[in-house]
Amino acid sequence: MADKKFDYWFGVPRKKIKWYPRVDPAVCIGCGLCAVICGRDVYSYDLVTKKPIVVKPFNCLVGCQTCANLCPVGAIEFPSPEVAREAAREYKVFIKVKKMLEEKFSKELIDTALQYQREEVKQQMGINRVEGS
């Protein structure tokens, strides 16, 4: 069973998006790197066969291919990246991301504007002192 914290991707039930790894056991050398590096517990590792097993496929972050990118023999496959892109479009992820960015960085934007304003005031005060001399 998948962890609850991974049940949704930007509000979309994760099981609606068919994005997860497949391991070709004939190619896999059993190094276990995928099982160790995956931060979402997608994999387990069979100590008898010495091969990784995809046990929580929907824990996989949509678009992530880190395990496949690092697999030394290319034994891990994912759907085409277009699957992730299409899901992002279909479920209007970009609109949600834009809102999240505004929420996340609005304070930083205000802080930057205030810092800029302070610098402008300091600069103006320096100019006024020079002109008043």
WOGIWO-V81633 format. One line per field, one symbol per residue. psi: psi as a letter, one per 40 degrees, with the letter a starting at -180 (. if undefined). A space follows every 10 residues. Layout:
psi = ???
This chain:
psi = hiideeeihf ehhdeehghi ihhhdddhef deddddehee fdiahhedef iihhdgdeeh hhehfdddde heefehiiii dddddddddd efdddddddd ddddeddddd dddddddddd dddddddddd de.
